[in-house]
Amino acid sequence: MTKRKTLRSVRALTVAATAAATALVGIVPAAALAGSGSDTDRAPRRGYVCDRLERDKSAAVGSSRCRAFNAPRHGTIRGDFVIETRDKRLRVLCKARPGRASGYANTPNWVRGENCRRA
């Protein structure tokens, strides 16, 4: 058994044991009420972080040392994505339109988004 599978088995047994113990006592686990809170439950961040961000009407261009997160590093971008500055002062959400690309990437130099609004 690999380390990863072993870790999953241990977590599953721990959750099962905790649920059984709380069921005996009659207490609802807090995780069941509030969610587990782990990072895997959230939707992964998809977009780009650049040093500079410029906007013109509905287009946005991020430039200088751009880095991609769960998005293509080069070529056409399809689907919604975010471009934000490295210092987190400016952030835009670029939405996809049916049948059209939502942007184009050429990291690390620049990334261009269409149909973008401040997020």
C-alpha positions, 0 to 999 in steps of 0.5 A, a space after each residue: 500500500 502506498 503512503 497516499 492510500 495509507 493516509 486516506 485509509 487512516 483519515 477514513 477510519 478516523 472520520 468513521 470512529 469520530 462519527 460513531 463516538 458522537 452518535 453514541 453521545 448524541 452530538 451532531 459533529 460540527 463538520 457536518 454542520 459547517 462543512 469540512 473546510 478543506 481546500 479540496 472542497 472549494 473550486 480551484 482558482 483559475 487565472 493569472 497573476 501579473 505585475 501589471 494590469 491594464 483595462 480598456 472598456 471590456 478588455 484587460 491585459 496583464 503583463 510582466 512576469 505573468 503566472 498561470 494557475 489552472 489555466 493554459 500558459 500559451 494559446 487560446 483561453 476558453 471559459 471564465 478566468 481571473 487576472 489579478 495583480 501581484 499586489 492584489 490591488 486590482 482583479 478582473 473576472 473575464 467571462 466566456 461568451 458562447 462560441 468565442 474564446 475568452 482570452 489569449 495567453 502568452 505567459 510569462 510576457 502577457 495575458 489578454 482577456 475579453 469581456 472582463 469586469 472588475 471583480 
